Amino acid sequence: MISKEYGWNHGLGEVVSALTEAGLHIEYLKEHDESPYNVLPDLVETKSGMFATKDKLYPLIFEVKATKI
């Protein structure tokens, strides 16, 4: 059996911690199960032109809004 693993260089906690340690106030953090980029194998294109996993089991992208305090 052959398996593949995909990962990100920086976890979400690491990103949020770096922003707060830089003196930023996190106003919101939103995760999305669709991406404008077809970056993983087997993503399907949605009606909106975005890409998602078939089961939408996990988020593909996130957005964060932060302000300097």
C-alpha positions, -999 to 999 in steps of 0.1 A, spaced: 0 0 0 13 34 -9 1 65 10 8 102 5 8 129 31 3 167 25 12 193 50 17 230 56 50 246 66 33 265 94 4 254 115 -26 277 122 -16 281 158 19 291 149 5 318 125 -20 332 150 6 332 178 31 351 156 5 377 148 -4 383 185 32 383 196 38 411 170 12 431 189 -18 425 166 -53 420 178 -71 392 160 -105 404 150 -116 372 133 -103 339 119 -124 321 93 -117 288 77 -130 278 43 -135 244 28 -131 258 -8 -100 273 -23 -95 295 -54 -65 273 -62 -64 236 -73 -35 228 -51 -42 192 -40 -49 160 -60 -85 151 -65 -100 185 -57 -133 191 -76 -144 224 -91 -175 238 -76 -203 258 -93 -186 290 -80 -153 281 -97 -136 273 -65 -120 239 -56 -130 216 -27 -125 181 -15 -153 157 -24 -164 153 13 -154 189 24 -139 172 55 -113 198 63 -106 235 55 -83 244 26 -77 280 33 -82 306 61 -85 343 63 -75 364 93 -82 401 101 -59 417 126 -53 452 137 -23 469 154 -30 477 191 
